[in-house]
Structure formats: structure tokens, C-alpha cells
Amino acid sequence: QPAINFMIASCEQKHLIAQLAESVMPVIVGEFALATDNCAMWLNGFNDNLPGYPMVECDYVPCAAPYMGADQPGAPPDPDLAEQGPFGTGMSTPRYGMCPIDKSWPNDDYVMRKLAHKKLNAYNAGSGWFFWNFKTELEPKWDYMASVENGWMPTDPQAEQDDIEFACNLEDIGAFKCQVKKGVPM
């Protein structure tokens, strides 16, 4: 699906967050990331993923060296071997020494920066938020520090910034509307 859909969905969450915060209780948004699919290796378990996921062809990068020492069995993954089991219900495993990460958009830095601003705009309707992970080995879209270093997340997300404050203006005024295709039942 197009990147704009992820941006619109992020802004749409603002109204639900505000409604819950006003009528039920304070809302803290937790474990969000900039990833637009769950390609990140072992995100949903060792050699596992949710059924039907990932929904895109993931990108692959060389697997990281083992951080617990080079004497770990099977680490790093053998570059001469394809997927190695056991497997769960989906796929999220190294192949030929390469590990899966989220698919990049053609204009990835722009998309990630816009998505981050829209998410922060929406989540600021609540009482706070926290990012999925401070640091990961391979996947910058699940990694707060890499997101800051890449310029996707602001260095001080609590500072007043117009690009965050007004990130959802078009969505807030209804500039993006869902359109039904002809002949598709509602």
C-alpha cells in the first residue's frame, strides 16, 4: 500500500487517543515504531511471524556479528545455507547469511520523517508515548537512536516544532477522504 496510507492512519489515531483521554483515562501510546511492516527478524518470535506476514517482500542486509561471542552455534548465520528451521507460522529468518529488515520506500528518508512527525502529532493528543526499542542490531525503523541519527525523529521530540505541530493539518480538516471504487460493495 502507498506510504500516504500509513501517514493518514497515523493522524486518524489522534482523534481516538483524544477521545479516550477525555472520556475514559489518560492514554500513553506505547511500543510504536516507524516500520510499515513486520519484516524485522524475529520480531514475532524466533524464526516466526504472524500468519500471512510479512505482507511485502522484505529487504535483506548482512546479519550482525554475534554479540555474545563468536563461539555461539550457528552464529553468524552460514552464508551458504538457505532458511534453517524450526519455523513457526510465518517467516522471519536469515537466508544465506542475510537478515530481513523492513522494505525501504523509494524516498525513504522523506517518508520516515513525515511518518514520524504525523505519529508524534497524533500521540501528543495523549499523556505520553514511548518508542518500541532504544537500539536494535539491524533495523533502523524499530530503533529510536538510528531514527534520530537518520533525521527521521527529532533530537528533542518534546520541543515545540511546527513540522510536528502541524503535521496532521490536512487530515484534521478532512482533506483526505476514503473513496469507494465503482462496483465494490460497501
C-alpha positions, 0 to 999 in steps of 0.5 A, a space after each residue: 500500500 502507498 506510504 500516504 496510507 500509513 501517514 493518514 492512519 497515523 493522524 486518524 489515531 489522534 482523534 481516538 487517543 483524544 477521545 479516550 483521554 477525555 472520556 475514559 483515562 489518560 492514554 500513553 501510546 506505547 511500543 510504536 515504531 516507524 516500520 510499515 511492516 513486520 519484516 524485522 527478524 524475529 520480531 514475532 518470535 524466533 524464526 516466526 511471524 504472524 500468519 500471512 506476514 510479512 505482507 511485502 517482500 522484505 529487504 535483506 542486509 548482512 546479519 550482525 556479528 554475534 554479540 555474545 561471542 563468536 563461539 555461539 552455534 550457528 552464529 553468524 548465520 552460514 552464508 551458504 545455507 538457505 532458511 534453517 528451521 524450526 519455523 513457526 507460522 510465518 517467516 522471519 529468518 536469515 537466508 544465506 547469511 542475510 537478515 530481513 529488515 523492513 522494505 525501504 520506500 523509494 524516498 525513504 528518508 522523506 517518508 520516515 520523517 513525515 511518518 514520524 512527525 504525523 505519529 508524534 502529532 497524533 500521540 501528543 493528543 495523549 499523556 505520553 508515548 514511548 518508542 518500541 526499542 532504544 537500539 536494535 542490531 539491524 533495523 533502523 525503523 524499530 530503533 529510536 537512536 538510528 531514527 534520530 541519527 537518520 533525521 527521521 525523529 527529532 533530537 528533542 521530540 518534546 520541543 515545540 516544532 511546527 513540522 510536528 505541530 502541524 503535521 496532521 493539518 490536512 487530515 484534521 480538516 478532512 482533506 483526505 477522504 476514503 473513496 469507494 471504487 465503482 462496483 465494490 460493495 460497501 
